[in-house]
Amino acid sequence: MNKKLLAVSIILLICIPAALSFGQFRPYDTFTQNKIAAPDFSLKDIQGKTFKLSAQRGNPVIMFFGTTWCPACRAEMPLYKALYEKYARLGLKFIYVDINESTDRVARFAKTNSFPYLVLVDGDGSVANDYNLVGVPTLFLVDKAGNLIGISHRVA
């Protein structure tokens, strides 16, 4: 009896976190139907240059929100590098937005991981709040007109 209970407990301890970590993608049907614009923002990149989302109109944008300490964020980064290498030359813009961390820490993280895309720092989390982030990693798709068309997030 105890061996069965132990086996079931181990299986549950493995399966429940694994199930919770599976990502989900849902199109923003209400956004695409009503043409709701992505909240505009200005943030500094890790070189200190200002980036403004609305200046990207005319190009689709993938915004990946994450942190340096998030294991699920780290697990997804190779995928974003591969997507960047495949689609950036076609005009798709890739932006990594790090939340609530210092520029120095984010810059070291980006260098260590050889990020090929733009890295922004949302040091106070205000942009994350504007996008109603509930956790990381979260990815937003913005169309050429600046409208939100999709979101993907995982429970880390």
ABEGO torsion letter per residue (X at the ends): XAAAAAAAAAAAAAAAAAAAABBBBBBBAAAAAAGBBBBBBBBBBAAGBBBBAAAABGBBBBBBBBBAABAAAAAAAAAAAAAAAAAAAAGBBBBBBBBGBBAAAAAAAAAAAGBABBBBBBAAGAAAAAAGBAEOBBBBBBBAAGBBABBBBBBX
